[in-house]
Amino acid sequence: MEDNMEAITSSGVSTALRCIVKLGGAAITCKNEIEKINEESLSCVASQLRDAMMPAETSSGKILGMDWSRRNGLNSECFDNFDDLGNASVSDGFPFIVVHGAGSFGHFQASKSGVHKGGLHLPLVKAGFVATRISVTSLNLEIVRALAQEGIPSIGMPPFACGWSTCERNIACASNSQVAKAIASGFVPVLHGDAVFDSSLGCTILSGDVIIRHLAEQFKPNFVVFLTDVLGVYDRPPSDPKAVLLREIAVDKDGKWSIEKPVLNHSNNQVEFTVAAHDTTGGMVTKISEAALIAKLGIDVYIVKAGTEHSLKALKGQVNGEIPDDWIGTAIRSAKRS
């Protein structure tokens, strides 16, 4: 893909965007334990993002950590050597947007209260709306912290607080001006799935995957990377011993998609998906649907396991063009590019 990253937003700000990254909730949290972060995975992802965002000549320099809080005794060295930080180099790096899922944050609260179904006039739903937002924004803060500690100038941007809303679960209002200004100022916007107002239902859950598709339409990044807890997209649940990893999926101009590689033995080329009982955003079904709509725009999408050498290659743009034989993941592309 050519490095044509110029996008004109609705705010009139011209912004060159290299990549939109989706941090899958299952990859950065322990999804079956309420509100528990997978610290090792998140740390690895943050480190890889820094490597991908920073130019080679600055990525090996001293990291200017940007979390200067004293919470739990962290970062005491920052205060002990505060004057030395002025000597650290800072690079704007390649422009990225990060969007993360909720994982074990928010899904349980939303599912128990029915926030995703609407009915904000109901006491339980209203309480669940508050509880869900407390949960997902607390995760957003932890992810911003992790990125900031790697020297990535991250800014948390909850969709609800930015005025995003839906109508019958479809995005109805989503101002991009703050996102555009953040990128133009050298920051990395960090958005997430959120509880939002819905003009028809009262409220609902806006999926991070839907947010990514909207941002891709507006900012036209070079490519999009979904970081997950599995190697990529399979033709059936990965737990099935017969599951086959799909290497390449082609999307035609009508939005329909087909498996290009590998050639499957079964004739119907169908893919089976499962959704966890507490997942209020559609799981892999939504992910593939939204990825196909992004690919339809001519933007390559890579679905790959977080924290691996394969995810780092995808984040660095080293999978563009012909997919390397040793790369493990799923590429979803426009059929005219396949």
C-alpha positions, 0 to 999 in steps of 0.5 A, spaced: 500 500 500 502 506 498 503 511 504 498 516 502 495 517 509 492 524 508 485 525 511 481 531 511 476 531 517 470 534 518 473 539 522 477 541 516 484 539 520 488 535 515 491 529 518 496 524 516 494 517 519 498 511 519 494 506 523 488 504 527 489 499 532 484 495 536 486 492 542 481 486 543 478 486 550 480 478 551 487 480 549 488 485 555 484 483 560 482 476 563 475 476 560 472 470 565 475 474 571 471 481 572 475 487 572 482 484 571 487 486 567 492 481 563 498 486 566 503 482 562 500 482 555 498 489 556 505 491 557 508 487 551 502 490 547 504 497 549 512 496 548 510 493 541 506 500 539 512 504 541 516 500 537 511 501 531 510 508 532 517 511 533 522 512 528 528 507 528 532 513 530 529 515 536 526 508 538 532 506 542 533 512 546 531 514 553 524 513 554 520 519 557 515 516 561 509 520 561 505 517 567 507 522 573 502 519 578 504 516 585 499 511 585 501 505 589 508 507 589 509 507 582 514 511 578 517 514 584 524 514 580 520 519 576 520 524 582 527 522 584 530 524 577 525 529 575 530 534 572 534 528 568 527 527 564 528 534 560 534 530 557 530 525 554 528 525 547 521 526 545 518 524 538 511 525 535 512 518 531 507 515 526 500 518 527 496 512 530 489 511 533 488 506 539 481 503 540 480 498 545 475 493 547 472 492 554 474 485 556 472 483 563 470 491 564 463 493 563 461 487 559 458 484 565 455 490 568 452 491 561 449 484 560 446 484 567 442 491 567 440 490 560 444 497 558 445 494 551 437 493 550 436 500 551 430 503 556 434 508 560 427 510 564 428 503 568 432 504 574 436 498 573 438 500 566 440 507 569 444 504 574 447 499 569 449 505 565 453 508 570 456 502 572 458 500 565 461 507 564 465 507 571 468 500 569 470 501 561 473 508 563 477 505 569 480 500 564 481 506 559 485 510 564 489 503 565 491 503 558 493 510 557 497 509 563 501 503 560 502 507 553 504 513 557 509 509 561 512 507 554 513 514 552 507 514 548 503 521 549 496 518 549 489 521 551 483 517 553 477 519 549 471 516 551 465 516 546 460 518 551 464 524 553 466 526 546 458 527 545 458 520 540 451 517 540 447 512 536 440 511 533 437 504 533 445 502 535 447 505 529 452 511 530 448 518 529 453 523 532 460 522 532 464 529 532 471 527 530 474 534 531 477 533 538 480 526 535 483 530 529 486 536 533 489 531 538 493 527 532 495 534 529 498 536 536 502 529 536 497 525 541 495 518 540 487 518 542 485 512 545 477 511 545 473 505 547 467 501 547 462 505 551 455 506 554 452 512 550 445 515 548 441 512 543 435 516 540 431 510 539 432 506 545 434 511 550 441 508 551 445 502 548 453 499 548 457 502 542 462 497 540 469 498 539 469 495 532 464 499 530 468 505 532 474 503 528 470 502 522 467 509 523 474 512 524 477 508 518 471 512 514 473 519 516 481 518 517 483 513 511 489 510 515 494 506 511 492 500 515 488 497 521 490 492 526 486 488 530 490 485 536 486 479 539 487 473 544 488 468 538 492 467 532 487 470 527 480 468 524 478 461 524 473 457 520 470 455 526 471 456 534 479 455 535 478 450 540 475 445 535 481 441 533 479 441 526 479 449 526 483 452 520 486 459 520 484 463 515 490 467 512 486 471 507 479 474 506 477 478 500 471 483 500 468 485 494 465 491 492 458 489 495 461 488 502 461 480 501 467 476 503 470 470 501 476 466 503 482 466 499 487 462 503 487 457 504 483 453 500 478 449 504 476 442 503 468 443 505 464 446 500 460 451 503 466 456 505 462 458 511 465 460 518 462 459 525 462 464 530 461 463 538 459 469 542 460 469 550 454 469 554 456 476 557 458 479 551 454 485 549 457 487 542 457 481 538 464 478 539 467 475 533 461 476 528 461 484 529 469 484 528 469 480 522 463 484 519 466 491 521 473 489 518 469 487 511 466 494 511 473 497 512 476 493 507 471 495 502 474 502 503 481 499 500 484 499 507 487 493 509 485 489 516 490 485 519 487 480 525 493 477 529 495 475 536 497 480 541 504 480 543 507 476 538 512 477 533 507 477 528 503 482 531 509 487 531 510 486 524 503 488 522 503 494 527 510 496 523 506 495 516 511 489 514 505 485 512 503 490 506 503 487 499 504 480 499 503 476 505 510 473 508 509 466 508 512 466 515 507 471 518 501 468 522 495 472 522 489 473 518 489 479 512 482 482 510 483 486 504 479 488 498 478 483 492 481 488 487 487 488 491 487 480 493 
